[in-house]
Amino acid sequence: MPTGVHAVSVVDAIAADLREQVLVGRAAPGSPLTEQDVAQRYDVARPTAKAAIEALVFEGLLERRTHKTARVVQLGPEDVRDIYRSRANLESQVLRELALTRAVPAEARAANAEILGMDDASAMDVVGPDMRFHTALIDALGSPRTSRMYRSLVSEVTLCMAQVQGRQLLTAKLISGEHERMLELIEAGDGDGAAALLADHLGRARERLVEQLGGVPGPEASLTSPWE
């Protein structure tokens, strides 16, 4: 098989398409997704449709109670806080460890350069490179288990990012500016500084989204930035 060509199963292909619909908001929070609907839409057997749905249930993008129809997850303020708390715990420790060796991954620089050039792009276009930036930092640690733990959060993290950007709560300039400063702090060996900036970076997004979802925002929602 030629290098770079990967076989994708029918289940994976359907799950990928459904995932995109959820992340970009074409499948509204709370809307049902039945095995029959999926089977008819993609012209596949019910067991194949069920497997694709269960893949998204596992990722946290769909929720299904016992013997009930799967529905697009509807995040509340405390769901958002828990997702951001979980990722912050992993990411902050990784930044401290990367700073010990002053290791700045090229993939993170490339992803941030992409965001930096997005002044005229749709806010939603930032989500992909933003996710790649943070994932590149995690992977730079070289710990397969840490990377697996982070990837178990990726769909829910991306869903939060999509909702932040869909509501235009953060600018590309702010995101790329704080990313660049994080990389500078890692390169300087200042792990605590990088972790503190990450806390502000994630906290601002988290609490602004919490407010949009009807919660009472914490003080992080009002954090200022030289890039804002």
Buried (B, 14 or more C-beta within 10 A) or exposed (E): EEEEEEEEEBBBEBBBEBBEBBBEBEBEBEBEBBBEEBBEEBEBEEEBBBBBBBBBBEBBBBBBEEEEBBBBBEBEBEBBBEBBEBBBEBBBBBBBBBBEEEBBBEBBBEBBBBBBEBEEEEBBBBBBBBBBBBBBBBBBBEBEEBBEBBBBBBBBBBBBBBBBBBBEBBBBBBBBBBBBBBBBBBBEEBBEBBBBBBBBBBBBBBBBBBBBBEBEBBEBBEBEBEBE
